[in-house]
Amino acid sequence: MHSRGFLHRDIKPDNFLMGLGRKANQVYIIDYGLAKKYRDLQTHKHIPYRENKNLTGTARYASVNTHLGVEQSRRDDLESLGYVLMYFLRGSLPWQGLKAGTKKQKYDKISEKKMLTPVEVLCKSHPSEFISYFHYCRSLRFEDKPDYSYLKRLFRDLFIREGYQFDYVFDWTILKYPQLTGSSRQRPSGGKAALNAGPSAERTEKPSVGREIRDRFSGAVEVFTRKNASGSGHLSDHSKQKVSERASPSKDVDNDSGRGQTSSTRPSSLSKRAVASSSRPASSVGPSDSRSSWLLSGSSRLSTSQRLHSG
């Protein structure tokens, strides 16, 4: 999005959606109602620095500079994204639930609490990469182009160092389809070998393996859908009911504190897997850059349909 010359200006959980079926590993960004052009694509001239601006966006995830009335730029979208990540990890942010008589007073309280909360306190008990992320975002000047590759690398290296695998299987997928849980969900043994295997395997296997698991996953769901519709197949009625229940999306919502909208429900068992960033080199944080680049480990190559029958 930034590479197209636009700011989002309302980064929050409800504005990110995961794809369905074969697009289940694709992240989509939505709601461009507050988006703004920050530079001319021909001249590359940046919008001017301004102050005394009203708060635009959602107060809970707004950057410190936005609270201070400074015109937003690319750095503010990234700082807001950092607050979203910490919301997922912590379950809440320190400035949630503050009471005030008016909306302006509430925004002032949120701003004060946000500025008085050191990054080290906000990210306490979590990897230091999150501290580095916030320090970097807050160090950017108004017109600076962020080093997106550096920020992605921070979390990709953390993901590999923690021993997780690029298996295309997300925590929320497991909640809906527990049958997909297999040996690929196990963390590999630590050490130099595991670290060396990650990037090289990613480069050589990503195109074929990614397509393979998406096809298997989508195909299995389609098979079960057809069987349920026709009333035939080897599954009992009880099993069909269980598959249907697992496939139904959750409708729970949580009240948002800024624009009076609803925010997406935080997954109950979110792991570090959800914050691993794409390994594709890029210079923007647009929708295409939000893709996950996971690899399926060799031990998980049992077809999804076989797992579903055996489960």
C-alpha positions in Angstrom: 0.0 0.0 0.0 2.8 2.4 0.9 4.5 1.5 -2.5 1.3 2.8 -4.2 1.7 6.1 -2.4 -1.0 5.7 0.2 -1.2 5.5 4.0 -3.9 3.4 5.7 -4.2 5.4 8.9 -6.5 3.0 10.7 -4.3 -0.1 11.3 -6.2 -2.4 13.8 -7.2 -6.1 14.0 -10.6 -5.8 12.4 -9.0 -4.4 9.2 -7.0 -7.6 8.5 -8.7 -10.7 7.1 -7.4 -14.2 6.3 -8.4 -15.7 2.9 -10.5 -18.9 2.5 -9.8 -22.2 0.8 -6.8 -22.0 -1.4 -6.2 -18.4 -0.2 -6.2 -19.5 3.5 -2.6 -18.3 3.9 -3.2 -14.8 2.3 -3.7 -11.8 4.5 -6.0 -9.1 3.2 -6.1 -5.5 4.4 -9.5 -3.7 4.2 -11.3 -0.4 5.1 -9.6 2.4 3.2 -12.1 5.0 4.4 -9.3 6.9 6.2 -6.5 6.2 3.7 -4.6 9.2 2.4 -2.2 9.8 -0.4 1.2 10.8 1.1 3.2 11.4 -2.1 2.8 12.0 -5.8 3.8 9.0 -7.8 5.2 11.0 -10.6 7.2 13.6 -8.7 7.6 11.5 -5.5 7.0 14.7 -3.6 5.9 14.0 0.0 3.0 15.7 1.7 4.2 18.5 4.0 4.7 18.2 7.7 1.8 19.7 9.7 0.8 19.9 13.4 -2.4 20.6 15.3 -4.2 17.8 13.4 -7.2 16.0 14.9 -6.8 12.4 15.7 -7.5 10.2 12.7 -7.9 6.4 13.2 -8.5 4.3 16.3 -7.1 5.7 19.5 -6.1 2.3 21.0 -3.7 1.7 18.1 -2.8 5.2 17.1 0.9 6.3 17.1 2.3 8.7 19.7 2.8 11.4 17.0 -0.8 11.0 15.9 -1.9 11.7 19.5 0.3 14.8 19.5 -1.5 16.1 16.4 1.3 15.5 13.9 0.4 14.7 10.3 0.7 11.0 9.7 3.2 9.3 7.5 4.5 5.8 6.9 6.1 5.5 10.3 2.7 5.9 12.0 1.2 2.9 10.1 4.1 0.8 11.3 3.9 1.9 14.9 0.2 1.1 14.9 1.0 -2.4 13.5 3.3 -2.9 16.5 0.4 -2.2 18.9 -1.7 -4.7 17.0 1.0 -7.3 17.4 1.3 -6.6 21.2 -2.5 -6.7 21.5 -2.4 -10.2 20.1 0.5 -11.3 22.3 -0.7 -9.7 25.6 -4.5 -10.0 25.2 -4.9 -6.3 25.9 -3.0 -3.0 25.9 -2.2 -0.9 29.1 -4.4 2.0 27.9 -7.6 0.0 27.4 -10.6 0.4 29.7 -9.8 4.0 30.7 -12.9 6.0 31.8 -13.6 9.6 30.9 -16.5 12.0 30.6 -16.0 12.9 26.9 -14.3 11.3 23.9 -11.6 14.0 23.9 -10.9 13.4 27.6 -10.6 9.6 26.9 -8.3 10.2 24.0 -6.1 12.4 26.2 -6.0 9.7 28.9 -5.0 7.1 26.3 -2.3 9.4 24.9 -0.9 10.1 28.3 -0.8 6.4 29.3 0.7 5.4 26.0 3.5 8.0 26.3 4.2 7.1 30.0 4.5 3.4 29.2 8.1 2.5 28.2 8.4 0.1 25.3 10.4 -2.2 27.6 7.3 -2.4 29.9 4.9 -2.8 27.0 7.0 -5.7 25.6 7.9 -7.3 28.9 8.2 -11.1 28.9 8.2 -11.1 25.1 11.2 -11.3 22.7 13.4 -8.3 22.4 12.7 -8.0 18.7 9.4 -6.3 19.6 11.3 -3.6 21.5 13.7 -3.2 18.5 10.7 -2.8 16.3 9.1 0.0 18.3 12.5 1.8 18.8 13.0 1.7 15.0 9.6 3.0 14.1 9.8 5.8 16.6 13.2 6.8 15.4 12.0 7.5 11.8 11.6 11.1 10.7 8.4 12.3 9.0 9.5 11.7 5.4 11.7 8.7 6.0 11.1 5.5 4.0 11.1 2.6 6.5 13.4 -0.3 5.9 10.6 -2.9 5.5 13.1 -5.7 4.8 14.9 -5.1 8.1 11.6 -5.3 10.1 10.5 -8.5 8.3 13.9 -10.0 9.0 13.6 -9.2 12.7 10.6 -11.5 13.1 11.6 -14.1 10.5 14.9 -14.7 12.2 13.1 -14.9 15.6 10.6 -17.4 14.1 13.5 -19.6 12.9 15.5 -19.2 16.1 12.5 -20.3 18.2 12.3 -23.5 16.2 9.0 -23.1 14.5 8.4 -24.6 11.1 7.1 -23.0 7.9 4.2 -25.4 7.5 1.3 -23.2 6.3 -0.8 -24.4 9.2 -2.0 -21.5 11.5 -3.3 -21.7 15.0 -6.8 -20.7 13.9 -6.8 -23.4 11.2 -6.1 -26.0 14.0 -9.0 -24.7 16.0 -11.4 -25.3 13.0 -9.8 -28.5 11.7 -8.0 -30.4 14.6 -7.5 -33.4 12.2 -4.8 -31.4 10.5 -2.6 -31.5 13.6 0.3 -33.8 12.8 4.0 -34.3 13.3 4.6 -31.1 11.4 3.3 -29.2 14.4 6.1 -30.4 16.6 9.0 -28.0 17.1 12.2 -29.5 15.6 15.3 -30.1 17.7 17.2 -26.9 18.3 20.7 -26.3 17.2 22.7 -25.2 14.2 21.2 -27.8 11.9 17.7 -26.6 12.4 18.7 -23.0 11.7 20.6 -23.9 8.6 17.7 -25.9 7.2 15.1 -23.2 7.4 16.1 -20.6 4.8 17.5 -23.1 2.3 14.4 -25.3 2.4 12.3 -22.2 2.1 14.1 -21.1 -1.1 13.9 -24.6 -2.8 10.5 -25.9 -1.8 8.2 -22.9 -1.4 6.5 -22.8 -4.8 5.5 -26.5 -5.0 4.9 -27.3 -1.4 2.8 -24.2 -0.8 0.5 -25.1 -3.7 0.4 -28.7 -2.6 -0.9 -28.1 0.9 -3.4 -25.5 -0.2 -4.8 -27.9 -2.8 -5.0 -30.7 -0.3 -6.6 -28.6 2.3 -9.2 -27.1 -0.1 -9.8 -30.5 -1.8 -10.5 -32.2 1.5 -13.0 -29.5 2.5 -14.8 -29.8 -0.9 -15.0 -33.6 -0.5 -16.6 -33.3 2.9 -19.0 -30.7 1.6 -20.1 -32.9 -1.2 -20.5 -35.9 1.1 -22.6 -33.9 3.5 -24.8 -32.6 0.8 -25.5 -36.0 -0.8 -25.9 -37.9 2.4 -23.4 -40.6 1.2 -19.9 -41.5 2.2 -18.1 -43.4 4.9 -18.6 -40.8 7.6 -21.3 -41.3 10.3 -23.9 -38.5 10.9 -22.1 -37.7 14.1 -18.8 -37.2 12.3 -20.4 -35.1 9.6 -21.9 -32.9 12.3 -18.5 -32.5 14.0 -16.8 -31.4 10.7 -19.6 -28.9 10.0 -19.2 -27.4 13.5 -15.5 -27.1 13.0 -15.9 -25.3 9.7 -18.4 -22.7 11.0 -16.7 -19.3 11.6 -16.8 -17.7 15.0 -19.1 -14.6 15.3 -17.8 -13.3 18.5 -16.7 -9.6 18.5 -15.1 -7.3 21.0 -16.0 -3.6 21.3 -13.4 -1.3 19.8 -12.4 1.8 21.7 -11.8 4.3 18.9 -14.2 4.6 16.0 -17.2 2.9 17.6 -16.7 -0.2 15.5 -16.2 -3.8 16.5 -12.8 -5.3 16.6 -11.8 -8.8 15.7 -11.7 -11.4 18.5 -8.3 -12.3 19.6 -7.5 -16.0 19.1 -7.5 -17.8 22.5 -4.3 -19.6 21.8 -2.2 -17.4 19.6 1.5 -18.5 19.3 4.5 -16.8 17.9 3.6 -18.4 14.6 1.1 -15.7 13.9 3.7 -12.9 13.9 6.2 -14.4 11.6 6.7 -12.1 8.7 7.0 -12.9 5.0 10.4 -13.9 3.8 9.8 -12.3 0.4 12.0 -9.3 -0.1 9.9 -6.2 -0.6 9.8 -2.4 -0.1 6.2 -2.1 1.0 3.7 -3.4 3.4 0.8 -3.7 1.0 -1.6 -6.7 0.8 0.8 -8.7 -1.3 3.6 -8.2 1.2 1.4 -9.6 4.0 1.7 -13.1 2.6 3.1 -15.7 4.9 5.8 -17.9 3.4 5.6 -21.1 5.3 7.2 -24.4 4.3 5.6 -27.8 4.9 8.0 -30.1 6.7 8.6 -33.6 5.2 6.9 -35.3 8.1 3.6 -33.6 7.3 3.2 -34.8 3.8 0.4 -37.2 4.7 -2.5 -36.0 2.6 -5.1 -33.9 4.4 -7.9 -36.2 3.2 -6.2 -39.2 4.8 -5.9 -37.3 8.0 -9.5 -36.3 7.9 -10.6 -40.0 7.4 -8.3 -41.2 10.1 -9.4 -38.5 12.6 
